[in-house]
């Protein structure tokens, strides 16, 4: 199975092929001459037990509004309308009828729940 996608805040998906999310994020950050923030570094510490392979670049993209997709699970920094739209659009493109959403940031690691995909229009369900 391919690793998945990084999805920009505007909804543009980037297929990773066989590259790991963290490696792709690090390459993108370096290519664009950016440095991960201290906030992203804090998120690494908070997620170490459940996501030991995620580095600061991974969390920097999330902090900037990107969405990570791995299979049917989408990871966001904040579960805001813009992130919901990105998730719905890419999930519909992949043919998914339902998806899981998790929040990972410098304050929490939380499973939001499973949501039904309504075409590219949105997500239905309350999660947790």
C-alpha positions as CSV (number, residue, x, y, z in Angstrom):
1,X,0.0,0.0,0.0
2,X,1.3,3.5,-0.8
3,X,1.9,5.7,2.1
4,X,-0.8,8.3,1.3
5,X,-1.1,12.0,0.8
6,X,-0.3,15.4,2.3
7,X,-3.1,17.8,1.4
8,X,-2.4,21.6,1.3
9,X,-4.9,23.9,3.0
10,X,-6.3,24.8,-0.4
11,X,-7.1,21.1,-1.0
12,X,-4.2,20.3,-3.4
13,X,-3.2,16.7,-2.7
14,X,0.4,15.5,-2.9
15,X,0.8,11.8,-3.4
16,X,3.7,10.3,-1.4
17,X,4.2,7.1,-3.4
18,X,6.3,4.9,-1.1
19,X,7.8,7.8,0.8
20,X,7.0,8.2,4.5
21,X,4.9,11.2,5.6
22,X,7.7,12.5,7.9
23,X,10.4,12.2,5.1
24,X,8.2,14.0,2.6
25,X,7.4,16.8,5.1
26,X,11.0,17.2,5.9
27,X,11.9,17.4,2.2
28,X,9.1,20.0,1.6
29,X,10.2,22.1,4.6
30,X,13.8,22.1,3.4
31,X,12.9,22.8,-0.2
32,X,11.0,25.9,0.9
33,X,13.8,27.0,3.2
34,X,11.6,26.9,6.4
35,X,12.3,25.8,9.9
36,X,9.8,24.0,12.1
37,X,8.5,26.1,14.9
38,X,8.9,25.5,18.6
39,X,5.2,24.6,18.7
40,X,5.8,21.8,16.2
41,X,8.7,20.5,18.4
42,X,6.3,20.4,21.4
43,X,3.9,18.3,19.4
44,X,6.7,15.8,18.7
45,X,7.1,15.3,22.5
46,X,3.4,15.0,23.1
47,X,3.0,12.4,20.4
48,X,6.2,10.4,21.0
49,X,4.4,7.5,22.7
50,X,1.8,7.0,19.9
51,X,3.7,8.4,16.9
52,X,7.4,8.0,17.6
53,X,8.4,8.4,13.9
54,X,6.9,11.9,13.4
55,X,9.4,14.7,13.6
56,X,9.0,18.5,13.7
57,X,8.5,18.8,9.9
58,X,5.5,16.5,10.1
59,X,3.9,18.7,12.8
60,X,4.9,22.0,11.1
61,X,2.9,21.1,8.0
62,X,-0.1,20.2,10.2
63,X,0.3,23.5,12.1
64,X,0.2,25.3,8.8
65,X,-3.2,23.8,8.0
66,X,-2.1,20.8,5.9
67,X,-3.9,17.5,6.3
68,X,-2.2,14.1,6.4
69,X,-4.0,11.2,4.9
70,X,-2.9,7.6,5.5
71,X,-5.5,5.1,4.2
72,X,-8.8,6.2,5.5
73,X,-7.4,8.1,8.5
74,X,-6.9,11.9,8.2
75,X,-4.7,13.8,10.7
76,X,-5.2,17.5,11.4
77,X,-3.8,20.2,13.7
78,X,-7.3,21.6,14.3
79,X,-10.6,20.1,13.1
80,X,-11.9,23.3,11.5
81,X,-14.2,23.8,8.4
82,X,-11.2,24.2,6.0
83,X,-9.7,20.9,7.2
84,X,-13.2,19.2,6.9
85,X,-13.5,20.4,3.3
86,X,-10.0,19.1,2.4
87,X,-10.8,15.7,4.0
88,X,-14.1,15.4,2.3
89,X,-12.7,16.3,-1.1
90,X,-9.8,13.9,-1.0
91,X,-11.8,11.1,0.6
92,X,-14.4,11.4,-2.2
93,X,-11.6,11.4,-4.8
94,X,-10.3,8.2,-3.2
95,X,-13.8,6.6,-3.3
96,X,-14.1,6.4,0.5
97,X,-17.6,6.3,2.1
98,X,-16.3,6.8,5.6
99,X,-13.1,8.2,7.2
100,X,-11.5,8.5,10.6
101,X,-10.1,11.8,11.8
102,X,-7.5,12.4,14.5
103,X,-6.2,15.7,16.0
104,X,-2.5,15.9,16.8
105,X,-1.0,19.2,18.0
106,X,1.1,20.6,20.8
107,X,-1.8,20.2,23.3
108,X,-3.6,17.0,22.4
109,X,-3.7,13.7,20.6
110,X,-7.3,12.9,20.2
111,X,-9.4,10.6,18.0
112,X,-12.3,12.7,16.7
113,X,-14.3,9.7,15.3
114,X,-15.5,8.2,12.1
115,X,-17.4,10.3,9.6
116,X,-19.5,9.5,6.6
117,X,-18.3,11.2,3.4
118,X,-21.0,13.1,1.5
119,X,-19.3,13.3,-2.0
120,X,-17.0,16.3,-2.1
121,X,-19.5,18.3,-0.1
122,X,-18.6,17.5,3.5
123,X,-18.5,15.0,6.3
124,X,-21.5,13.8,8.3
125,X,-21.2,12.6,11.9
126,X,-20.4,14.1,15.2
127,X,-17.3,12.1,16.1
128,X,-16.4,12.1,19.7
